[in-house]
Amino acid sequence: MIRKFFGAASVAALLMLSGHATAADAPTVSPKLAKDFSDAQDAKNAKKWPDVIAKVKAIQANPEPKSAYDNYVANAFLMQAYLGLGDQGNLEQPLEVLAASDYEPAAQKPAIYQSLASLNFQSKNYDKAIEFTNKAIALGNSSEDMTQMLASSYYLSNRYKEALAVWQDIVSKAEAAGKKPDEKTLKLIWQTSLQLKDDGTQGKVIEKLVAYYPKPEYWQNAMVSLKTADIHDDRLLLNIYRLKSEVGVLTVGDEYSEMAQIALDQANPGLAQSAMETAIGKKIFTDPRDQDRAQRLLDLAKKQAATDRATLPKDEADAASAPTGDVLVNIGATYMGFGMNDKAVAAISAGIAKGNLKRPNEDYLLLGIAEARMKNNAEAARAFGKVSGDPKYVRLAKLWQLATHTG
C-alpha cells in the first residue's frame, strides 16, 4: 500500500536542472581547469555519459586548487551523466552538493530535495528520506506526493504517531476543500491507528471509510464495536441485524434466522418474512436440515404477516387510546417491516409525542430509519441525534446515519 515515489516525474524535474554550469550570468570556472571543463561539456553535448564521468573524475583528482563553483559545476555534470545512464545509485552524492550550493537557483532546490527524498525512500533509508522531504516541503514543495512520502517514511521507520498526523492532515485539507479524501490514505490511517491501538482514531476513520466508500469490508470493521455475541438485548440485536442487512454484511444463516425469530417475537412478521426470503434467495442455507428449518420459519412468518396486515388499521386505532406511546411505536415498527414507511413515520411520531416511553432510544432509532427510507434526510438526522446515553445505541444510531447518508 505504501507508494513508490521516484519515477518519471522526478527524473524530468532533474533534467530541468541542466545548463546551470553554462548560464551567461554565472561565474566562471578556474582558468587552469577551463579546458578540462570544456571537454566535459563537449562530451555532455554529445551525450557520451561515460566520457563525461571520466573527465569530471579527472578534474576532481587534479591537485590544482578548486573553487566552490568548480565543485558545483563538476557535480552538475555528474548529475546529468548519471541521469543519462539511468544510474540512480550514484545520483545522491552530486545532488546533495547541488542542494547545498549557493550557486544552485533557489527555484530548483525543491525538485532536488524531492529527488533526494525519493532515492532514499527507494533505498529504504527512511531517516534521510524524512530529512529531505521535510526540506522540500519547507521550500514550498508541499505536493501530495511529498506529504505522502513523508508519512510513508515515518510509518516504515515505525514512527507511527508522526505518520498518522501527516495522513490526518492530508484528509483534513481534502475535506476542507470539499474533496473526497483518498481511499488509500484513509486505509493507511486505519492501519496506523491499529498499530497505535488508538481506538478513537479507528472509530473515526472507519466512519469516514463507510461514508465515502461504503464497501462491505469497511462496514464489517465498523460493526466490530457492536459485537452481537455481547448483546443480550433482543431489541438492540434486531436493530443491529437491520443495519447489517441494510449495508450488505448480514451473511450468516444463523443471524438471518435469529433476526426473523426476534422479529416474530416482537410482532413484526413482515420483517421476519423479508429476512428469510432474502436469506433463501441468496442461498445462504446449504445444509438440507437448515434449508428445511428456514422454509418452516418463512412459512410461519408469511402466515402471521397475512393476519397482521388485515388487523393493522384497527390495532393502530386501539393503540391511539393507550396510556403510553409504546404500542403506537410498535405498530410503526410493524408498518416498517411491511415496507410501509410513511405509515411507520406517522405511527412512531405519534407514539413519541404521546410520551411515557419505555425505550426512547429504540423509538428514535426506528423513527430515523423510517424517515431515511422516505428520503427525509434532515428529519432522519434529527431523530438519530436524539439517541443518547447508552453507548451501544448511540454508536448504532451514528452508523445508521452513515448508512442512510443523512450526515
C-alpha positions as CSV (number, residue, x, y, z in Angstrom):
1,M,0.0,0.0,0.0
2,I,3.0,2.4,0.6
3,R,3.7,4.2,-2.6
4,K,6.8,4.3,-4.7
5,F,7.8,7.9,-5.4
6,F,10.9,8.0,-7.6
7,G,9.7,7.9,-11.2
8,A,9.4,9.8,-14.5
9,A,8.3,13.0,-12.7
10,S,11.4,13.1,-10.5
11,V,13.7,12.4,-13.4
12,A,12.0,15.1,-15.5
13,A,12.5,17.6,-12.7
14,L,16.2,16.8,-12.5
15,L,16.6,17.1,-16.3
16,M,15.3,20.6,-16.0
17,L,18.4,21.5,-13.9
18,S,20.7,21.1,-16.9
19,G,22.5,24.3,-18.1
20,H,23.3,25.9,-14.8
21,A,27.0,25.5,-15.3
22,T,27.0,27.4,-18.5
23,A,24.5,30.2,-17.8
24,A,25.5,33.5,-19.2
25,D,25.5,35.3,-15.9
26,A,27.2,32.5,-14.0
27,P,30.7,32.9,-12.5
28,T,33.5,31.2,-14.4
29,V,35.4,28.0,-13.5
30,S,39.1,28.3,-12.5
31,P,41.2,29.3,-15.6
32,K,43.6,26.3,-15.2
33,L,40.6,23.9,-15.3
34,A,38.7,25.6,-18.1
35,K,40.0,23.3,-20.9
36,D,39.0,20.2,-18.9
37,F,35.5,21.6,-18.2
38,S,35.1,22.5,-21.8
39,D,36.0,18.9,-22.8
40,A,33.4,17.6,-20.3
41,Q,30.9,20.0,-21.8
42,D,31.6,18.7,-25.3
43,A,31.1,15.1,-24.0
44,K,27.8,16.1,-22.4
45,N,26.6,17.7,-25.6
46,A,27.4,14.5,-27.4
47,K,25.6,12.5,-24.6
48,K,28.8,10.5,-24.1
49,W,28.0,9.9,-20.5
50,P,30.9,7.6,-19.5
51,D,33.2,10.2,-21.0
52,V,31.6,13.0,-19.0
53,I,32.1,11.0,-15.8
54,A,35.7,10.2,-16.6
55,K,36.6,13.8,-17.4
56,V,34.9,15.1,-14.3
57,K,36.6,12.5,-12.1
58,A,39.9,13.6,-13.7
59,I,39.1,17.2,-12.8
60,Q,38.3,16.2,-9.2
61,A,41.6,14.2,-9.0
62,N,43.6,17.2,-10.3
63,P,45.7,18.7,-7.5
64,E,45.0,22.2,-8.8
65,P,43.0,24.2,-6.2
66,K,39.3,24.3,-7.0
67,S,36.7,26.9,-6.2
68,A,33.3,26.3,-4.8
69,Y,31.9,27.0,-8.2
70,D,34.3,24.4,-9.7
71,N,32.8,21.9,-7.3
72,Y,29.3,22.9,-8.2
73,V,29.9,22.6,-12.0
74,A,31.6,19.2,-11.6
75,N,28.7,17.8,-9.7
76,A,26.2,19.3,-12.1
77,F,27.9,17.4,-14.9
78,L,28.0,14.2,-12.8
79,M,24.2,14.5,-12.1
80,Q,23.4,14.9,-15.8
81,A,25.7,11.9,-16.7
82,Y,24.2,9.6,-14.1
83,L,20.7,10.6,-15.2
84,G,21.7,9.9,-18.8
85,L,22.9,6.5,-17.9
86,G,19.9,5.8,-15.7
87,D,22.3,5.3,-12.8
88,Q,20.2,6.2,-9.7
89,G,22.7,4.6,-7.4
90,N,25.3,7.3,-7.9
91,L,22.9,10.3,-8.2
92,E,22.7,11.1,-4.5
93,Q,26.2,12.5,-3.9
94,P,26.1,15.1,-6.7
95,L,22.5,16.0,-5.8
96,E,23.5,16.7,-2.2
97,V,26.3,19.0,-3.4
98,L,23.9,20.9,-5.7
99,A,21.2,21.2,-3.0
100,A,23.8,22.7,-0.6
101,S,25.4,25.0,-3.1
102,D,24.7,28.8,-3.2
103,Y,25.1,28.6,-7.0
104,E,22.0,26.4,-7.4
105,P,18.9,28.6,-8.2
106,A,16.6,28.5,-5.3
107,A,13.7,27.6,-7.5
108,Q,15.4,24.3,-8.4
109,K,16.1,23.2,-4.9
110,P,12.7,21.8,-4.0
111,A,13.0,19.4,-7.1
112,I,16.4,18.4,-6.0
113,Y,15.3,17.6,-2.4
114,Q,12.3,15.7,-3.8
115,S,14.6,13.5,-5.9
116,L,16.9,13.0,-2.9
117,A,14.0,12.0,-0.8
118,S,12.8,9.6,-3.5
119,L,16.2,8.0,-3.9
120,N,16.5,7.4,-0.1
121,F,12.9,6.2,0.1
122,Q,13.7,3.6,-2.6
123,S,16.8,2.5,-0.8
124,K,14.9,2.2,2.4
125,N,16.9,4.9,4.1
126,Y,13.8,6.4,5.7
127,D,15.5,8.8,8.1
128,K,17.2,10.6,5.2
129,A,14.0,10.4,3.2
130,I,12.3,12.2,6.0
131,E,15.1,14.8,6.2
132,F,15.0,15.6,2.5
133,T,11.2,15.5,2.3
134,N,10.9,18.0,5.1
135,K,13.4,20.3,3.3
136,A,11.4,20.1,0.1
137,I,8.2,20.9,2.0
138,A,9.9,23.8,3.8
139,L,10.9,25.2,0.4
140,G,7.4,25.1,-0.8
141,N,7.0,21.7,-2.4
142,S,4.0,20.5,-0.4
143,S,2.5,18.4,-3.1
144,E,0.6,15.3,-2.1
145,D,3.5,13.2,-3.4
146,M,5.7,14.9,-0.9
147,T,3.4,14.7,2.0
148,Q,2.5,11.0,1.2
149,M,6.2,10.2,1.0
150,L,6.8,11.9,4.4
151,A,4.0,9.9,6.0
152,S,5.1,6.7,4.4
153,S,8.7,7.2,5.6
154,Y,7.5,7.9,9.1
155,Y,5.4,4.7,9.0
156,L,8.1,2.5,7.6
157,S,10.5,3.7,10.3
158,N,7.9,2.8,13.0
159,R,7.2,6.5,13.8
160,Y,3.5,5.9,13.7
161,K,2.3,9.0,15.5
162,E,4.1,11.2,13.1
163,A,2.8,9.2,10.1
164,L,-0.7,9.4,11.5
165,A,-0.5,13.2,11.9
166,V,0.6,13.7,8.3
167,W,-2.1,11.5,6.8
168,Q,-4.8,13.1,9.0
169,D,-3.6,16.5,7.8
170,I,-3.9,15.3,4.2
171,V,-7.5,14.1,4.8
172,S,-8.4,17.3,6.7
173,K,-7.2,19.5,3.8
174,A,-9.1,17.4,1.2
175,E,-12.3,17.7,3.2
176,A,-11.8,21.5,3.8
177,A,-11.5,21.9,0.0
178,G,-14.8,20.0,-0.5
179,K,-13.0,17.0,-1.9
180,K,-13.4,13.3,-1.2
181,P,-10.4,12.0,0.7
182,D,-8.3,9.4,-1.0
183,E,-9.4,5.9,0.0
184,K,-5.8,4.6,0.3
185,T,-5.0,7.4,2.7
186,L,-8.0,6.6,4.9
187,K,-6.9,2.9,4.9
188,L,-3.4,3.9,5.9
189,I,-4.9,5.9,8.8
190,W,-6.8,2.8,9.8
191,Q,-3.7,0.7,9.6
192,T,-1.7,3.1,11.6
193,S,-4.3,3.5,14.3
194,L,-4.3,-0.2,14.7
195,Q,-0.5,-0.1,15.2
196,L,-1.0,2.6,17.9
197,K,-4.0,0.8,19.4
198,D,-5.8,4.1,19.1
199,D,-9.5,3.1,19.3
200,G,-10.7,6.7,19.0
201,T,-9.0,7.2,15.6
202,Q,-10.0,3.8,14.4
203,G,-13.7,4.6,15.1
204,K,-13.5,8.0,13.3
205,V,-11.6,6.8,10.2
206,I,-13.8,3.7,9.7
207,E,-16.8,6.1,9.8
208,K,-15.1,8.1,7.0
209,L,-14.5,5.0,5.0
210,V,-18.1,3.9,5.2
211,A,-19.3,7.4,4.4
212,Y,-17.1,7.9,1.4
213,Y,-16.5,4.3,0.3
214,P,-19.4,2.2,1.7
215,K,-17.9,-1.2,0.9
216,P,-18.9,-4.3,2.8
217,E,-15.3,-4.8,4.1
218,Y,-15.4,-1.4,5.8
219,W,-18.8,-2.0,7.2
220,Q,-17.6,-5.2,8.7
221,N,-14.9,-3.3,10.5
222,A,-17.4,-0.6,11.5
223,M,-19.6,-3.2,13.1
224,V,-16.8,-4.6,15.3
225,S,-17.8,-2.2,18.1
226,L,-21.3,-3.8,18.1
227,K,-20.4,-7.5,18.7
228,T,-23.6,-9.4,18.6
229,A,-22.2,-12.1,20.9
230,D,-22.0,-9.5,23.6
231,I,-25.6,-8.2,23.1
232,H,-28.2,-9.6,25.4
233,D,-31.0,-7.2,24.5
234,D,-33.1,-8.7,21.7
235,R,-34.5,-5.3,20.6
236,L,-31.0,-3.9,20.2
237,L,-29.8,-7.0,18.5
238,L,-32.7,-6.8,16.0
239,N,-31.7,-3.3,15.1
240,I,-28.1,-4.4,14.6
241,Y,-29.3,-7.1,12.2
242,R,-31.4,-4.5,10.4
243,L,-28.3,-2.4,9.9
244,K,-26.1,-5.4,8.8
245,S,-28.8,-6.2,6.3
246,E,-29.0,-2.6,5.1
247,V,-25.3,-2.4,4.3
248,G,-24.9,-5.9,2.9
249,V,-22.9,-7.6,5.7
250,L,-25.6,-9.9,7.0
251,T,-24.2,-13.2,5.6
252,V,-24.6,-15.9,8.2
253,G,-27.6,-18.1,8.2
254,D,-27.9,-18.2,11.9
255,E,-28.1,-14.4,12.0
256,Y,-30.9,-14.3,9.5
257,S,-32.8,-17.0,11.4
258,E,-32.3,-15.1,14.7
259,M,-33.3,-11.9,13.1
260,A,-36.5,-13.5,11.8
261,Q,-37.3,-15.1,15.2
262,I,-36.8,-11.9,17.1
263,A,-39.0,-10.1,14.6
264,L,-41.8,-12.6,15.1
265,D,-41.4,-12.4,18.9
266,Q,-41.9,-8.6,18.6
267,A,-45.0,-8.9,16.4
268,N,-43.2,-7.9,13.2
269,P,-43.8,-10.7,10.8
270,G,-43.3,-8.6,7.7
271,L,-39.6,-8.1,8.8
272,A,-39.3,-11.8,9.6
273,Q,-40.7,-12.7,6.1
274,S,-38.4,-10.3,4.4
275,A,-35.3,-11.6,6.2
276,M,-36.0,-15.2,5.4
277,E,-36.9,-14.5,1.8
278,T,-33.6,-12.7,1.4
279,A,-31.6,-15.5,3.0
280,I,-33.2,-18.2,1.0
281,G,-33.0,-16.1,-2.2
282,K,-29.2,-15.7,-1.6
283,K,-28.9,-19.5,-0.9
284,I,-27.4,-18.7,2.5
285,F,-28.6,-22.1,3.8
286,T,-26.8,-25.0,2.2
287,D,-27.4,-27.9,4.6
288,P,-30.7,-29.6,3.8
289,R,-31.7,-29.5,7.5
290,D,-31.0,-25.8,7.7
291,Q,-33.0,-25.3,4.5
292,D,-36.0,-27.1,5.9
293,R,-35.9,-25.0,9.1
294,A,-35.5,-21.8,7.1
295,Q,-38.5,-22.7,5.0
296,R,-40.6,-23.5,8.0
297,L,-39.7,-20.2,9.6
298,L,-40.6,-18.4,6.4
299,D,-43.9,-20.2,6.1
300,L,-44.7,-19.2,9.7
301,A,-43.8,-15.6,9.0
302,K,-45.9,-15.4,5.9
303,K,-48.9,-16.8,7.8
304,Q,-48.6,-14.3,10.6
305,A,-47.9,-11.5,8.2
306,A,-51.1,-12.1,6.3
307,T,-53.1,-12.0,9.6
308,D,-51.4,-8.8,10.9
309,R,-51.8,-6.9,7.6
310,A,-55.6,-7.3,7.9
311,T,-55.7,-6.1,11.5
312,L,-53.1,-3.3,11.5
313,P,-55.5,-0.4,10.9
314,K,-57.7,-1.5,13.9
315,D,-54.6,-2.1,16.0
316,E,-53.4,1.4,15.3
317,A,-56.7,2.9,16.2
318,D,-56.7,1.0,19.5
319,A,-53.1,2.0,20.2
320,A,-54.1,5.7,19.9
321,S,-56.0,5.3,23.2
322,A,-53.3,3.5,25.1
323,P,-51.8,5.4,28.1
324,T,-48.3,5.4,26.7
325,G,-46.8,5.7,23.2
326,D,-45.1,2.3,23.2
327,V,-47.9,0.5,21.5
328,L,-48.0,3.1,18.7
329,V,-44.2,2.8,18.2
330,N,-44.6,-1.0,18.0
331,I,-47.3,-0.5,15.3
332,G,-45.0,1.8,13.5
333,A,-42.2,-0.8,13.6
334,T,-44.6,-3.4,12.1
335,Y,-45.6,-1.0,9.3
336,M,-41.9,-0.6,8.6
337,G,-41.5,-4.3,8.4
338,F,-44.1,-4.4,5.6
339,G,-42.2,-1.6,3.8
340,M,-45.0,1.0,4.6
341,N,-42.6,3.7,5.8
342,D,-45.0,6.6,5.5
343,K,-47.4,4.9,8.0
344,A,-44.4,3.9,10.1
345,V,-43.3,7.5,10.4
346,A,-46.8,8.6,11.4
347,A,-47.3,5.9,14.0
348,I,-43.9,6.2,15.6
349,S,-44.1,10.0,15.7
350,A,-47.5,9.8,17.3
351,G,-46.2,7.3,19.9
352,I,-43.2,9.5,20.7
353,A,-45.5,12.5,21.1
354,K,-47.7,10.6,23.5
355,G,-44.7,10.1,25.7
356,N,-44.2,7.8,28.8
357,L,-41.9,5.6,26.6
358,K,-40.0,2.6,28.0
359,R,-37.4,2.6,25.2
360,P,-36.9,6.1,23.8
361,N,-33.5,5.3,22.3
362,E,-35.0,2.5,20.2
363,D,-38.0,4.6,19.3
364,Y,-35.9,7.5,17.9
365,L,-33.7,5.0,16.1
366,L,-36.8,3.4,14.4
367,L,-38.1,6.8,13.5
368,G,-34.7,7.7,12.0
369,I,-34.7,4.6,9.9
370,A,-38.2,5.1,8.7
371,E,-37.6,8.8,7.8
372,A,-34.4,7.9,6.0
373,R,-36.2,5.3,3.9
374,M,-38.7,8.1,3.0
375,K,-35.6,10.2,1.9
376,N,-36.5,12.7,4.7
377,N,-32.8,13.1,5.5
378,A,-33.0,16.1,7.7
379,E,-35.7,14.6,9.8
380,A,-33.8,11.3,10.0
381,A,-30.7,13.1,11.2
382,R,-32.7,14.8,13.9
383,A,-34.2,11.5,15.1
384,F,-30.8,9.7,15.1
385,G,-29.4,12.7,17.0
386,K,-31.9,12.2,19.9
387,V,-30.4,8.8,20.7
388,S,-28.3,9.3,23.9
389,G,-26.9,7.7,27.0
390,D,-26.5,4.1,26.1
391,P,-23.2,3.9,24.1
392,K,-24.3,0.9,22.0
393,Y,-27.5,2.7,20.9
394,V,-25.5,5.9,20.3
395,R,-23.0,4.0,18.2
396,L,-25.7,2.2,16.3
397,A,-27.5,5.5,15.6
398,K,-24.3,7.0,14.2
399,L,-23.8,4.0,11.9
400,W,-27.4,4.1,10.8
401,Q,-26.9,7.8,10.0
402,L,-23.8,7.0,7.9
403,A,-25.6,4.1,6.2
404,T,-28.5,6.2,5.1
405,H,-26.4,9.2,4.1
406,T,-28.1,11.6,6.5
407,G,-25.0,13.1,7.9
